[in-house]
Amino acid sequence: MLWTIIVTLVGGTIIGLIGKAVAPGDRTRFPLWLTIVCGIVGMFAGSWVYWGLFGHDNPPFDGHKAVWDNATNGIDWMRHLWQVVVAAVAVIVAAIVTGRKKA
């Protein structure tokens, strides 16, 4: 349980910062806690979108069935790309909702 929380916070921070970097416009005045929240949303929603579009029909591997958070052998780069895209969208939405403008 503790490991899941740590991985979620670290992964959310990384995905959120990358999503903030690729989002169009200048989001430098965005608070870090909201960036982390956008990254966590990107992690989970991006994984679900990837699973729904591409991962649900993957064959079993390594003795277990493919699931939404582990759909391939090794590192799933396409799933991470979807996470970053969803995090970038979340950053844009959060900026609009909170009224954050360009610096």
C-alpha positions in Angstrom: 0.0 0.0 0.0 2.8 2.5 0.9 4.7 1.5 -2.2 1.6 2.2 -4.3 1.3 5.7 -2.8 5.0 6.5 -3.3 4.9 5.3 -7.0 1.7 7.3 -7.6 3.2 10.5 -6.2 6.6 10.1 -8.0 5.0 9.0 -11.2 2.3 11.8 -11.0 5.1 14.4 -10.5 7.1 13.2 -13.5 4.1 12.7 -15.8 2.6 16.1 -14.6 5.8 18.0 -15.3 6.2 16.4 -18.7 2.5 17.1 -19.4 3.0 20.7 -18.3 6.1 21.1 -20.6 4.3 19.8 -23.7 1.0 21.7 -23.0 0.6 24.6 -25.4 1.1 28.1 -23.8 3.0 29.2 -20.8 2.0 27.5 -17.6 4.9 28.6 -15.4 2.7 30.1 -12.8 1.0 26.8 -12.2 1.3 25.5 -8.6 3.3 22.2 -8.1 0.5 20.5 -6.2 -1.9 21.0 -9.1 0.8 19.7 -11.5 1.1 16.6 -9.5 -2.7 16.1 -9.4 -2.8 16.6 -13.2 0.0 14.0 -13.5 -1.9 11.5 -11.3 -5.0 12.0 -13.4 -2.9 11.6 -16.5 -1.4 8.3 -15.2 -4.8 6.7 -14.4 -6.9 8.1 -17.2 -4.1 7.6 -19.8 -3.7 4.0 -18.8 -7.5 3.4 -19.1 -7.7 5.1 -22.5 -4.7 3.1 -23.7 -6.2 -0.1 -22.3 -9.6 0.6 -24.0 -8.1 1.3 -27.4 -5.1 -1.1 -27.7 -4.4 -3.2 -24.6 -7.5 -5.3 -24.0 -6.8 -7.8 -26.7 -3.1 -8.4 -25.8 -2.3 -12.1 -25.4 -1.1 -13.5 -22.0 2.6 -13.1 -21.2 4.9 -14.1 -18.4 2.3 -16.4 -17.1 -0.4 -13.8 -16.4 -3.2 -12.2 -18.3 -2.7 -8.6 -19.6 -4.4 -6.0 -17.3 -5.0 -2.3 -17.6 -1.8 -1.3 -15.7 0.5 -4.0 -17.1 -0.5 -4.8 -20.7 2.9 -5.8 -22.2 6.3 -7.3 -21.5 8.8 -4.7 -20.3 8.2 -1.0 -20.4 5.1 0.1 -22.2 6.2 3.3 -23.9 2.9 3.8 -25.8 0.9 3.7 -22.5 3.3 6.3 -21.0 2.8 8.5 -24.1 -0.9 8.4 -23.6 -0.4 9.3 -20.0 1.6 12.4 -20.9 -1.0 13.4 -23.5 -3.9 13.1 -21.0 -1.8 15.0 -18.3 -1.2 17.8 -20.8 -5.0 18.0 -21.4 -5.5 18.0 -17.7 -3.0 20.9 -17.3 -4.9 22.9 -19.9 -8.2 22.2 -18.2 -6.9 23.0 -14.8 -5.4 26.3 -16.1 -8.8 27.3 -17.6 -10.7 26.3 -14.4 -8.4 28.1 -12.0 -8.0 31.2 -14.3 -4.3 30.8 -14.7 -3.1 33.0 -17.5 0.2 33.3 -19.3 3.0 34.8 -17.2 
